[in-house]
Amino acid sequence: MQVFYWILVFLATFFFMEFMAWFTHKYIMHGFLWSLHKDHHQKDHSHWWERNDLFFIFYALVSIGCFLLWRYEDIWFALPIGLGIFAYGLAYFTVHDIFIHQRFKMFRNANNWYARGIRRAHKIHHKHLGKEKSENFGMLIVPFKYFKK
């Protein structure tokens, strides 16, 4: 039964992170921490690193904190929470940074309905370069209107 709870907490954390990505992006990145996120929309640099990457570091530290709570404080559910955050971060990095923004030249030829929908939705998001009027949604749960044939 413990394995069932472990898997349940992991999956709940992974899908809750989709909400956190949406919330963080809408109210924090396009809000009071726009100064860190702005270089993701307005490429004012010539290097690989963006100030926006600090958000990855924040969530990595939260995940590491959960691993430490599990290891040193013996809090069983901290491990599946930490792994859920890590798995979502890995999925987000793969879809957003590698697939959509091509920070590494991989998945360039993916052209199925899901890939086209994700790309289309992200282009709509980046249509506005400023802080305001940006359409926000998660990475995995994208409105169906973007998945046209």
Stockholm file with secondary structure:
# STOCKHOLM 1.0

chainA/1-149         MQVFYWILVFLATFFFMEFMAWFTHKYIMHGFLWSLHKDHHQKDHSHWWERNDLFFIFYALVSIGCFLLWRYEDIWFALPIGLGIFAYGLAYFTVHDIFIHQRFKMFRNANNWYARGIRRAHKIHHKHLGKEKSENFGMLIVPFKYFKK
#=GR chainA/1-149 SS CHHHHHHHHHHHHHHHHHHHHHHIIIIIIIIITHHHHHHHHSCCCSSSCCGGGHHHHHHHHHHHHHHHHHHHHCCTTHHHHHHHHHHHHHHHIIIIIIIISCSSSCSTTCCSHHHHHHHHHHHHHHTCCSSSSCCCCCSSCCCGGGCCC
#=GC SS_cons         CHHHHHHHHHHHHHHHHHHHHHHIIIIIIIIITHHHHHHHHSCCCSSSCCGGGHHHHHHHHHHHHHHHHHHHHCCTTHHHHHHHHHHHHHHHIIIIIIIISCSSSCSTTCCSHHHHHHHHHHHHHHTCCSSSSCCCCCSSCCCGGGCCC
//
